[in-house]
Amino acid sequence: MTKDESLPAIHALIHSLGARRVFIAAALALLRPAPRRPLAAQFQDLDNHLRRDIGLPPKAASPPMPPGMQHTLW
């Protein structure tokens, strides 16, 4: 909606509800904090190292280790 299209709608709101109500509603809408993402969606962006640090399983299975290194780490 462009500025020219919204002016008649705003004028109609002011005419039907009053300037004070429209101003208060607009001010409260501007001061309202942005909605937060759901908690589960925030964890989808983490890489596997951070997911492991907080106790979540990795997003995908780890790649297989080369045959010569399978028993040499521990």
N, C-alpha and C positions, 0 to 999 in steps of 0.2 A: 504494500500500500504506500503510495507516494504522499508527499506532504499535501498536495492539492486534493487528493482523494480523502484524506483523513480529516481535513478541516470541517466539512459539513457534518461528519459523524461527531466530532468533538463539540461543535456548536449545538447539535441536537441533544447531546448528553447534558451540556450545561443548561440548556433550556428546560429539559425535563427534570433534572435532579438538582440543579443549582451549582453555582461556581464553587462554593466551599466544599461540597461533597466530592466533586470531580477533582479538585485540587488535592484534597486529602487522600483520595484513592490513588491518584497518580504519584504523590509523594511516598505513600506507603509501598507502592509497587516498586519504586526506584530504590527504596531503602531495604527491601526484602533481600536476604542473602540468596545467592544462586543455589539451586537444588544440588545436593550432594549425590555422587554416584553411589549405587549400592556397594556394600562392603565386598561382596564376592567379585564384582567387576574390577575393583581396585587390585585384587590379587592376581588377576589374569595378566596384568602388565609386568609382573615381576619376572626376572630371569631365574633360572634354576638354582643359582647360588643363594640368592635371597630367599627363595621359597624353602630351600633346605634349612637355612638358618632359623626360620620361624616355625619349622616343623611341618611344612606342606610337602606333598609328593611332587616330583618334577613334572613338568608339562608333557614331556615326551620321554620315552625310554632312552637311556644313555647309549651312545654308540658302543659296539663291542670293542674290547681291548685287543690289541694285536696279540697273536699267539705267544710271542716271546716274553711278554710282560704280564701275563695272566697270574703267574705265581711268584713274581719277583717283588711285588710291592709289600706284602705282609708276611 
